[in-house]
Amino acid sequence: MPPCVFKACRQQSLLPAFSLIELLVVMAILFSLAGIAASGLNHSSQNARLTSRDLVKAKLQQARAHAMANHTYTAMVIPVRSSGKNGLHEIAMIEVERTNEGYVPLENENGDAVLSQKWTKLPGNFHFVTNTMIGSDLPTVVDEEETLTLPQKGRVTECHAIVFAPNGQIKWPIDGSPIHIAIAEAARQGSSFRITRISNHRPVFDLLVVNRLTAKTRNVTP
């Protein structure tokens, strides 16, 4: 084989290769990026957790203020889990009236429940959760069996509710014990619904206790 041909073949067969030091540097960079990404996700989750908690507190105070300012019964409502993809994941405020059977939403001329505030989703994957999910004996607001029926645009949505009287006191749920609201990152897993964030083999959640007279809340350390 002519020398020039042999030299060309040999050059084409040579492949670039990384040294061990270069590979270690690349691996270190990848691990650093992974750590930054994980830190960012945790920070985002914590922000969503705080926002969810603040949103619920604000909605309670808004419903109470609305009831007192308009001299009407007002409810903070949460769709039941079976209502669809946003069940236990969003919140709204409506005016209701008291009847012999309990409370029913005020309706417009079309027979639809009137929302005093539009539906607002909790951020991220945060949901209202039951006492079973958090491993507690204290019933939460979404453990209540009685619900409000909200007709809207041909669809009926059953909702858990906290009802304020015109004097600003919580009248429903009717039990005189404190009202508990639990919030956590959760998702549907097959036919079940579970809290997705676990720490030390225990679910991570926020438990709020609502004062019936003032609607102010305090956090209970799980």
Contacts in CASP RR format, 6 or more apart in sequence:
PFRMAT RR
TARGET T0000
AUTHOR 0000-0000-0000
METHOD contacts of the structure
MODEL  1
MPPCVFKACRQQSLLPAFSLIELLVVMAILFSLAGIAASGLNHSSQNARL
TSRDLVKAKLQQARAHAMANHTYTAMVIPVRSSGKNGLHEIAMIEVERTN
EGYVPLENENGDAVLSQKWTKLPGNFHFVTNTMIGSDLPTVVDEEETLTL
PQKGRVTECHAIVFAPNGQIKWPIDGSPIHIAIAEAARQGSSFRITRISN
HRPVFDLLVVNRLTAKTRNVTP
18 26 0 8 1.000
45 185 0 8 1.000
45 197 0 8 1.000
47 123 0 8 1.000
48 122 0 8 1.000
48 123 0 8 1.000
48 124 0 8 1.000
48 125 0 8 1.000
48 126 0 8 1.000
48 185 0 8 1.000
49 126 0 8 1.000
49 183 0 8 1.000
49 185 0 8 1.000
49 206 0 8 1.000
51 123 0 8 1.000
52 122 0 8 1.000
52 123 0 8 1.000
52 126 0 8 1.000
52 183 0 8 1.000
52 206 0 8 1.000
53 183 0 8 1.000
53 206 0 8 1.000
53 208 0 8 1.000
53 219 0 8 1.000
55 91 0 8 1.000
55 120 0 8 1.000
55 122 0 8 1.000
55 123 0 8 1.000
56 91 0 8 1.000
56 181 0 8 1.000
56 183 0 8 1.000
56 208 0 8 1.000
56 217 0 8 1.000
57 208 0 8 1.000
57 217 0 8 1.000
59 76 0 8 1.000
59 91 0 8 1.000
59 93 0 8 1.000
59 117 0 8 1.000
59 120 0 8 1.000
60 76 0 8 1.000
60 162 0 8 1.000
60 210 0 8 1.000
60 215 0 8 1.000
60 217 0 8 1.000
61 215 0 8 1.000
61 216 0 8 1.000
62 93 0 8 1.000
62 117 0 8 1.000
63 74 0 8 1.000
63 75 0 8 1.000
63 76 0 8 1.000
63 93 0 8 1.000
63 162 0 8 1.000
63 164 0 8 1.000
63 215 0 8 1.000
64 74 0 8 1.000
64 164 0 8 1.000
64 168 0 8 1.000
64 214 0 8 1.000
64 215 0 8 1.000
66 72 0 8 1.000
66 74 0 8 1.000
66 93 0 8 1.000
66 95 0 8 1.000
66 116 0 8 1.000
66 164 0 8 1.000
67 73 0 8 1.000
67 74 0 8 1.000
67 164 0 8 1.000
67 165 0 8 1.000
67 166 0 8 1.000
67 168 0 8 1.000
68 164 0 8 1.000
68 166 0 8 1.000
68 167 0 8 1.000
68 168 0 8 1.000
70 95 0 8 1.000
70 166 0 8 1.000
71 166 0 8 1.000
72 95 0 8 1.000
72 97 0 8 1.000
72 106 0 8 1.000
72 166 0 8 1.000
73 95 0 8 1.000
73 96 0 8 1.000
73 97 0 8 1.000
73 98 0 8 1.000
73 103 0 8 1.000
73 163 0 8 1.000
73 164 0 8 1.000
73 165 0 8 1.000
73 166 0 8 1.000
73 171 0 8 1.000
74 93 0 8 1.000
74 94 0 8 1.000
74 95 0 8 1.000
74 96 0 8 1.000
74 116 0 8 1.000
74 163 0 8 1.000
74 164 0 8 1.000
75 93 0 8 1.000
75 94 0 8 1.000
75 95 0 8 1.000
75 96 0 8 1.000
75 103 0 8 1.000
75 105 0 8 1.000
75 148 0 8 1.000
75 161 0 8 1.000
75 162 0 8 1.000
75 163 0 8 1.000
75 164 0 8 1.000
75 172 0 8 1.000
76 91 0 8 1.000
76 92 0 8 1.000
76 93 0 8 1.000
76 161 0 8 1.000
76 162 0 8 1.000
76 164 0 8 1.000
77 91 0 8 1.000
77 92 0 8 1.000
77 93 0 8 1.000
77 94 0 8 1.000
77 148 0 8 1.000
77 150 0 8 1.000
77 159 0 8 1.000
77 160 0 8 1.000
77 161 0 8 1.000
78 87 0 8 1.000
78 88 0 8 1.000
78 90 0 8 1.000
78 91 0 8 1.000
78 128 0 8 1.000
78 141 0 8 1.000
78 142 0 8 1.000
78 159 0 8 1.000
78 160 0 8 1.000
78 161 0 8 1.000
79 86 0 8 1.000
79 87 0 8 1.000
79 88 0 8 1.000
79 89 0 8 1.000
79 90 0 8 1.000
79 157 0 8 1.000
79 158 0 8 1.000
79 159 0 8 1.000
79 160 0 8 1.000
80 87 0 8 1.000
80 88 0 8 1.000
80 142 0 8 1.000
80 147 0 8 1.000
80 157 0 8 1.000
80 158 0 8 1.000
80 159 0 8 1.000
80 160 0 8 1.000
81 87 0 8 1.000
81 88 0 8 1.000
81 142 0 8 1.000
81 193 0 8 1.000
82 158 0 8 1.000
83 157 0 8 1.000
83 158 0 8 1.000
83 159 0 8 1.000
86 119 0 8 1.000
86 121 0 8 1.000
87 127 0 8 1.000
88 127 0 8 1.000
88 128 0 8 1.000
88 129 0 8 1.000
88 142 0 8 1.000
88 186 0 8 1.000
88 193 0 8 1.000
89 121 0 8 1.000
89 122 0 8 1.000
89 126 0 8 1.000
89 127 0 8 1.000
89 128 0 8 1.000
90 119 0 8 1.000
90 120 0 8 1.000
90 121 0 8 1.000
90 122 0 8 1.000
91 119 0 8 1.000
91 120 0 8 1.000
91 122 0 8 1.000
92 115 0 8 1.000
92 116 0 8 1.000
92 117 0 8 1.000
92 118 0 8 1.000
92 119 0 8 1.000
92 120 0 8 1.000
93 115 0 8 1.000
93 116 0 8 1.000
93 117 0 8 1.000
94 105 0 8 1.000
94 106 0 8 1.000
94 113 0 8 1.000
94 114 0 8 1.000
94 115 0 8 1.000
94 116 0 8 1.000
94 148 0 8 1.000
94 150 0 8 1.000
95 105 0 8 1.000
95 106 0 8 1.000
95 114 0 8 1.000
95 116 0 8 1.000
96 103 0 8 1.000
96 104 0 8 1.000
96 105 0 8 1.000
96 106 0 8 1.000
96 148 0 8 1.000
96 161 0 8 1.000
96 163 0 8 1.000
97 103 0 8 1.000
97 104 0 8 1.000
97 106 0 8 1.000
102 172 0 8 1.000
103 148 0 8 1.000
103 161 0 8 1.000
103 163 0 8 1.000
103 172 0 8 1.000
104 148 0 8 1.000
104 149 0 8 1.000
105 113 0 8 1.000
105 114 0 8 1.000
105 148 0 8 1.000
105 149 0 8 1.000
105 150 0 8 1.000
105 151 0 8 1.000
106 113 0 8 1.000
106 114 0 8 1.000
107 113 0 8 1.000
107 114 0 8 1.000
107 151 0 8 1.000
108 114 0 8 1.000
111 151 0 8 1.000
112 151 0 8 1.000
112 152 0 8 1.000
112 153 0 8 1.000
112 154 0 8 1.000
113 150 0 8 1.000
113 151 0 8 1.000
113 152 0 8 1.000
122 128 0 8 1.000
122 183 0 8 1.000
124 185 0 8 1.000
125 185 0 8 1.000
125 186 0 8 1.000
125 187 0 8 1.000
125 196 0 8 1.000
126 183 0 8 1.000
126 184 0 8 1.000
126 185 0 8 1.000
126 186 0 8 1.000
127 183 0 8 1.000
127 184 0 8 1.000
127 185 0 8 1.000
127 186 0 8 1.000
127 193 0 8 1.000
128 140 0 8 1.000
128 141 0 8 1.000
128 142 0 8 1.000
128 160 0 8 1.000
128 181 0 8 1.000
128 182 0 8 1.000
128 183 0 8 1.000
129 140 0 8 1.000
129 142 0 8 1.000
129 182 0 8 1.000
129 183 0 8 1.000
129 184 0 8 1.000
129 186 0 8 1.000
129 195 0 8 1.000
129 205 0 8 1.000
130 140 0 8 1.000
130 142 0 8 1.000
130 143 0 8 1.000
130 182 0 8 1.000
131 137 0 8 1.000
131 138 0 8 1.000
131 139 0 8 1.000
131 140 0 8 1.000
131 143 0 8 1.000
131 180 0 8 1.000
131 182 0 8 1.000
133 182 0 8 1.000
133 184 0 8 1.000
133 186 0 8 1.000
133 193 0 8 1.000
133 194 0 8 1.000
133 195 0 8 1.000
133 203 0 8 1.000
133 205 0 8 1.000
134 140 0 8 1.000
134 182 0 8 1.000
134 184 0 8 1.000
134 195 0 8 1.000
134 203 0 8 1.000
134 205 0 8 1.000
134 207 0 8 1.000
134 222 0 8 1.000
135 203 0 8 1.000
136 180 0 8 1.000
136 182 0 8 1.000
136 207 0 8 1.000
138 180 0 8 1.000
138 207 0 8 1.000
139 180 0 8 1.000
140 180 0 8 1.000
140 181 0 8 1.000
140 182 0 8 1.000
141 160 0 8 1.000
141 162 0 8 1.000
141 173 0 8 1.000
141 179 0 8 1.000
141 180 0 8 1.000
141 181 0 8 1.000
142 160 0 8 1.000
142 182 0 8 1.000
144 160 0 8 1.000
144 173 0 8 1.000
146 172 0 8 1.000
146 173 0 8 1.000
147 158 0 8 1.000
147 159 0 8 1.000
147 160 0 8 1.000
147 161 0 8 1.000
148 158 0 8 1.000
148 159 0 8 1.000
148 160 0 8 1.000
148 161 0 8 1.000
149 156 0 8 1.000
149 157 0 8 1.000
149 158 0 8 1.000
149 159 0 8 1.000
150 156 0 8 1.000
150 157 0 8 1.000
150 158 0 8 1.000
150 159 0 8 1.000
161 172 0 8 1.000
162 170 0 8 1.000
162 172 0 8 1.000
162 173 0 8 1.000
162 179 0 8 1.000
162 210 0 8 1.000
163 170 0 8 1.000
163 171 0 8 1.000
163 172 0 8 1.000
164 170 0 8 1.000
164 171 0 8 1.000
164 215 0 8 1.000
165 171 0 8 1.000
168 213 0 8 1.000
168 215 0 8 1.000
169 212 0 8 1.000
169 213 0 8 1.000
170 179 0 8 1.000
170 210 0 8 1.000
170 212 0 8 1.000
170 213 0 8 1.000
170 215 0 8 1.000
173 179 0 8 1.000
176 212 0 8 1.000
178 209 0 8 1.000
178 210 0 8 1.000
178 211 0 8 1.000
178 212 0 8 1.000
179 209 0 8 1.000
179 210 0 8 1.000
179 212 0 8 1.000
180 207 0 8 1.000
180 208 0 8 1.000
180 209 0 8 1.000
180 210 0 8 1.000
180 220 0 8 1.000
181 207 0 8 1.000
181 208 0 8 1.000
181 210 0 8 1.000
181 217 0 8 1.000
182 205 0 8 1.000
182 206 0 8 1.000
182 207 0 8 1.000
182 208 0 8 1.000
183 205 0 8 1.000
183 206 0 8 1.000
183 208 0 8 1.000
184 195 0 8 1.000
184 197 0 8 1.000
184 203 0 8 1.000
184 204 0 8 1.000
184 205 0 8 1.000
184 206 0 8 1.000
185 195 0 8 1.000
185 196 0 8 1.000
185 197 0 8 1.000
185 204 0 8 1.000
186 193 0 8 1.000
186 194 0 8 1.000
186 195 0 8 1.000
186 196 0 8 1.000
187 193 0 8 1.000
187 194 0 8 1.000
187 196 0 8 1.000
195 203 0 8 1.000
195 204 0 8 1.000
195 205 0 8 1.000
197 203 0 8 1.000
197 204 0 8 1.000
198 204 0 8 1.000
202 222 0 8 1.000
204 222 0 8 1.000
205 222 0 8 1.000
206 219 0 8 1.000
207 219 0 8 1.000
207 220 0 8 1.000
207 222 0 8 1.000
208 217 0 8 1.000
208 218 0 8 1.000
208 219 0 8 1.000
208 220 0 8 1.000
209 217 0 8 1.000
209 218 0 8 1.000
209 219 0 8 1.000
209 220 0 8 1.000
210 216 0 8 1.000
210 217 0 8 1.000
211 217 0 8 1.000
211 218 0 8 1.000
END
